[in-house]
Structure formats: structure tokens, C-alpha cells
Amino acid sequence: MRSRPEGRGAAALALLAVLAGPARAGPIGVAVANGTTPTACAETDNVSLVLSAPAVSGLRIEARHPAYVGTLAIDSTAPDFTACDMTKDPAVPAAAPLAGPRRVTLYETPELWLVGFTFPAFWRAAATPVRVGGRTFQGLHLVQLWVWHKERAEEVLVVYPPDGYWRARPLPPAHLRAVAYGTSFLLGPVEDAGRPVVNLKEIAFDPAAKAFTLAFAAGGSARLAMTELSEARLVLEAAFDRPRAGAFAALRSMYVTEANADVARLAWRTGAGTGWREAKVTTFSGAADVTALWAGRVVPSAHNTSAPDMVLDRFAGP
């Protein structure tokens, strides 16, 4: 019995699909909402940029040195609690009483290691386990990723498991001993808990891939892999296990004045392809169809002078 022509065509198309592999996600534009509020305290995260989309499957997160980093002879990295009142901030004690921070090594090789800290108190309970291989660690408030570079240790990435905040920084340029952390980012379903947070069910680290798997309390997961680390930038590729709807990422930072800020300026591109648009972080009214977002500074700040700019781009759809 002869096969029907359309049957042979369908089989050929199916074979081509198998050979081609899974369909690749296409680029999309996302919405950026600005929830920045005024503050006089340089240790308050008053800058809040929340990204959302009907369906997003991944993005790239980059920390790069500010354009002026080559001009820096003196860096300012000390905290500034001038005009700050932290007395009403929540403080949840650690599960076991501690006189000071407790440090534990989660993973270690000569070139790369992961370290966890438990503090006597934190603004949220440390209920998110961190898993590395067959070991699970409980009660951690902070996890640091370190690398060995030019005969010294460099801390390049941190995460706070209780609220899902991350900070990243490139390796320091040759003329600086170190660079500061600045803007934080969140990855996953962003929720409001008095401030934006991502509630995590578990964090797992794969040392060989330099990748974190984030299991979200709301369901689903994401993989965050460090794909580039240099004296110019640190690049993280984020991929969700399935397309996510709603708020999927955020930037959190500080702005008091142009000369006292971790983020003072924004630039963004849209799918219309009209080039970059720019605004002060305090006057940005939000944008739609954003394909790339830069948050940083164009003049040195008295606060965290060497802290990197942040770029979020390569948003992918289903």
C-alpha cells in the first residue's frame, strides 16, 4: 500500500525538526517600572526598578566597571550612615544564638570556593537551604563566591538566601586593589515584603559549571551561570525552567544625590530600534518594550565609587 504524499512530507518535517534540535527562544522587549523614592540615607535601597513580561524564558545580567574607573586614584567603599535611622528595621535572630558571624566553607578548590555566613540577626529568617553536591547547609544569611586571580583571592558574586538579593562585580582593574559592590539584582518572581524580594525554596551550586539553580517558593526554577569573568566585566546567563509571567527580575540600589549614589543614571533601548534613551533615575517614568537596560553613573560618587554599572539585556521569550 502506497504511503500518502502528505504522510511522507510530515515525516520529513518531523525528521528536520529532530535534526535542528529544540526551538530557540526569540528576543523580546520587557516593561521596566520605576519605584524609586527619595532618601537622605546612603545605606537605604531606595532605587527600585522592576522588570516584567507576559512570558520570559531568560536574560543576561552583566556587571561592568563604570566608564570613569580608569581615572580613579582613590576609592571610597566605606558605609555612610549619615542621616540614617535603622532602629525600626526588622531583626530576626539566628536559629541558634551567636555572639558574632559564623563562617562555613561550602566548597573549595585552589581556584574557586564558596563560603557561607550566618549572622546573629538578619531582617528575614534564614530558611533557605543551600546545596552543594551531596551536602546541604542550613541557616545561611550570605553566600560568597571567590576565585583566585593574579595570586590573590577575589570575591566576585554574593547572594542572600533569605531575600534573593544578589551582588556581582568584575575582577578589579590593574591599578586598583579591589572594587566595591553596589547595585543588587533579583532573579525570579518578585514579590513585595515591605521591599521587593524573591522567596527561594532552595539554592544549589554546580562548581564545574559555575552555576546556581534557584528553586522558587512560588514554583519553578532558574539557572544562573557565570559565563564570563574578567577585569572588564562579569556576565551571568539566566534561564528559567519555563516561561514566566509577571515580574521576573529587579534592580535595587541607592540614590541620595548625583554625587552620592550607586545608581544615578539609566539608559535603555527598545524594540523600535531608535537607539538609546537616557534619564536620571529619579525622573525615569518607566518604559515598555525594553530590549536592554543600563543602570550606572557617569561621574564618580562619594559612595562605593568603584562599584560596577549593571546591564540587563538579551531578554528571551518562549
C-alpha positions in Angstrom: 0.0 0.0 0.0 1.4 3.4 -1.1 2.1 6.0 1.5 0.2 9.2 1.1 2.3 12.1 -0.1 1.3 14.2 2.9 2.4 11.4 5.2 5.9 11.5 3.6 6.0 15.3 3.9 5.0 15.2 7.6 7.7 12.6 8.3 10.3 14.7 6.5 9.3 17.7 8.5 9.5 15.7 11.8 13.0 14.5 10.9 14.1 18.0 10.1 12.8 19.2 13.5 14.7 16.5 15.3 17.9 17.3 13.4 17.5 21.0 14.1 17.0 20.4 17.9 14.7 22.3 20.2 13.3 25.6 19.0 15.3 28.6 20.1 13.7 31.4 22.2 13.4 34.7 20.4 14.3 38.1 21.6 11.5 40.1 23.3 11.0 43.5 24.9 10.0 43.9 28.6 8.5 46.5 30.8 10.5 48.4 33.4 8.7 50.1 36.3 10.4 52.7 38.5 9.6 52.6 42.2 12.4 54.9 43.3 11.7 57.2 46.3 13.7 60.0 47.9 16.1 59.3 50.8 18.8 61.1 52.7 20.4 57.8 53.9 23.2 56.3 51.7 22.6 52.8 53.1 18.9 52.6 52.1 17.9 50.8 48.9 15.5 53.5 47.6 16.1 52.8 43.9 13.7 50.0 42.7 13.5 49.0 39.0 11.2 46.0 38.4 11.1 44.2 35.1 8.1 42.3 33.9 6.8 40.5 30.8 3.8 38.3 29.7 6.3 35.4 29.2 10.1 35.4 29.5 12.5 32.5 29.4 15.8 34.1 30.1 18.1 37.1 30.1 21.7 38.2 30.5 23.0 40.1 33.6 26.2 42.0 33.3 28.3 43.9 35.9 30.8 46.2 34.2 33.2 48.8 35.5 32.0 52.4 35.3 33.4 54.4 32.4 35.5 56.5 34.8 37.1 53.6 36.6 40.5 54.3 34.8 40.6 57.8 36.4 40.3 56.5 40.0 43.3 57.0 42.2 41.3 56.9 45.5 38.3 54.7 46.0 35.6 55.2 48.6 34.0 51.9 49.8 33.1 52.6 53.5 29.5 52.6 54.6 27.9 56.0 55.2 25.2 56.0 57.9 24.9 59.8 57.9 21.2 60.7 58.2 20.3 57.0 58.7 17.9 55.7 61.3 17.9 51.9 61.3 16.2 51.4 64.7 12.9 50.3 63.2 14.4 47.8 60.8 13.3 44.2 61.5 15.9 41.9 63.1 15.2 38.2 63.2 17.6 36.3 65.4 19.5 33.3 64.1 18.1 29.9 64.9 21.0 29.4 67.4 22.3 32.3 69.5 25.5 33.7 68.0 28.0 36.2 69.5 29.2 37.1 66.0 29.1 35.9 62.4 29.7 32.2 61.8 31.6 31.2 58.7 31.4 27.8 56.9 33.2 26.7 53.7 30.6 25.1 51.3 33.0 24.1 48.6 36.7 24.7 47.9 39.4 24.2 45.3 42.6 26.2 44.8 40.9 28.2 42.0 37.3 28.6 43.3 35.5 28.4 46.6 32.0 29.1 48.1 31.7 30.4 51.6 28.5 30.9 53.8 27.8 33.1 56.7 25.3 33.1 59.5 24.8 36.4 61.3 23.4 36.9 64.9 20.3 38.5 63.2 19.0 39.4 59.8 15.9 41.2 58.6 14.4 37.8 57.5 14.7 34.3 58.8 17.4 32.1 57.2 15.0 29.4 56.0 16.5 28.7 52.5 18.9 25.6 52.4 22.0 25.8 50.2 23.1 22.6 48.5 26.5 21.8 47.0 26.9 18.2 45.7 25.6 15.8 48.4 25.8 18.4 51.2 23.1 20.7 52.4 23.7 23.7 54.6 21.0 25.4 56.7 20.7 28.8 58.3 22.8 30.9 55.9 22.2 34.6 55.5 25.0 35.2 53.0 26.9 33.1 50.4 30.0 34.4 48.7 31.7 33.1 45.5 35.5 33.6 45.5 38.1 33.0 42.7 41.9 33.0 42.6 43.3 35.7 40.3 46.8 37.1 39.9 48.0 35.4 43.1 45.2 36.7 45.3 41.6 35.9 46.3 38.8 37.9 44.7 35.1 37.9 45.8 33.0 38.3 42.7 29.4 37.3 43.5 27.2 37.1 46.6 23.6 36.0 47.3 21.5 36.5 50.4 19.3 33.3 50.5 16.6 34.8 52.9 15.5 37.5 50.3 17.0 36.5 47.0 19.3 39.6 46.6 22.5 39.2 44.5 25.5 41.4 44.0 28.1 41.0 41.3 31.4 42.7 40.4 34.2 42.2 37.8 37.8 41.5 38.7 39.5 44.7 39.7 41.4 46.6 37.0 45.2 46.5 37.3 45.5 49.9 39.1 43.0 49.1 41.9 43.5 46.6 44.7 39.7 45.9 44.8 36.4 47.3 43.7 33.2 47.8 45.6 29.8 46.1 45.4 26.9 48.4 44.6 23.6 47.7 43.0 21.8 44.4 43.8 19.7 42.4 41.4 16.9 39.9 42.0 16.0 37.0 39.7 12.7 35.2 39.9 9.1 36.0 40.9 9.5 39.4 42.6 7.1 39.9 45.5 6.6 42.8 47.9 7.5 42.0 51.5 8.0 45.6 52.7 10.7 45.7 50.0 11.0 43.7 46.8 12.1 40.1 47.4 12.4 36.7 45.7 11.3 33.9 48.0 13.6 30.9 47.4 12.9 27.3 48.3 16.5 26.1 47.7 19.7 27.2 46.2 22.0 24.6 44.6 25.5 25.3 43.3 27.3 23.4 40.5 31.1 24.2 40.8 32.0 22.6 37.4 29.5 24.8 35.6 29.9 27.8 37.9 26.1 27.8 38.0 23.4 28.2 40.6 20.0 26.6 40.4 17.3 28.6 42.2 14.1 26.8 43.2 11.4 29.3 43.9 8.9 29.1 46.7 6.2 30.0 44.2 7.1 27.1 42.0 9.5 26.7 39.1 13.3 27.3 39.0 16.0 29.2 37.2 19.6 28.5 36.3 22.1 31.4 36.8 25.5 30.6 35.2 28.7 32.7 35.3 29.8 32.7 31.7 32.5 35.4 31.7 34.7 36.9 34.4 37.5 39.4 33.5 39.0 42.7 34.5 36.3 44.3 32.3 33.1 42.6 33.3 31.2 39.7 34.9 28.5 38.1 32.8 25.7 35.9 34.1 23.3 34.0 31.9 19.9 33.3 33.4 17.4 30.7 32.1 14.0 29.8 33.6 12.8 26.2 33.5 9.6 27.5 31.9 8.4 30.9 30.6 7.5 33.2 33.5 4.7 35.8 33.5 4.8 39.0 35.6 7.7 40.5 37.5 10.8 38.3 36.8 13.8 40.5 37.8 14.6 43.7 39.6 17.5 46.1 40.3 17.8 47.6 43.8 20.2 50.4 44.6 20.8 53.8 46.3 20.5 57.4 45.2 20.8 60.4 47.5 22.3 62.9 45.0 24.2 62.6 41.8 27.5 62.7 43.7 26.3 60.2 46.4 24.7 57.3 44.6 25.3 53.7 43.5 22.9 54.4 40.5 22.3 57.9 39.2 21.5 57.4 35.5 19.6 55.0 33.3 19.8 54.2 29.6 17.6 51.9 27.6 16.8 50.6 24.2 13.5 49.4 22.8 12.4 47.1 20.1 11.7 50.1 17.8 15.4 50.3 17.2 15.6 54.1 17.8 18.9 54.0 19.7 19.5 54.6 23.4 17.4 56.9 25.6 18.7 58.3 28.8 17.2 59.7 32.1 18.1 60.4 35.7 16.9 57.5 37.9 14.8 60.0 39.8 12.9 61.2 36.7 12.6 57.9 34.7 8.9 57.3 34.3 9.2 53.7 33.2 9.3 52.1 29.7 7.8 49.4 27.6 9.3 47.1 25.0 12.8 47.4 26.6 15.5 45.2 25.0 18.4 46.5 27.0 18.7 48.4 30.3 21.8 50.1 31.7 21.9 51.4 35.3 25.0 53.3 36.5 26.9 56.5 36.9 28.7 58.9 34.6 30.5 60.9 37.3 32.3 59.4 40.4 30.3 59.1 43.6 31.4 59.6 47.2 29.7 56.2 47.9 31.0 52.9 46.5 33.0 54.9 43.9 34.3 51.8 42.0 31.0 49.8 42.1 30.0 48.5 38.7 27.3 49.6 36.4 24.6 46.9 35.7 23.3 45.9 32.3 20.2 43.6 31.8 19.6 42.6 28.2 19.1 39.6 25.8 15.6 39.0 27.1 14.2 35.9 25.6 10.7 34.7 25.0 9.2 31.3 24.7 
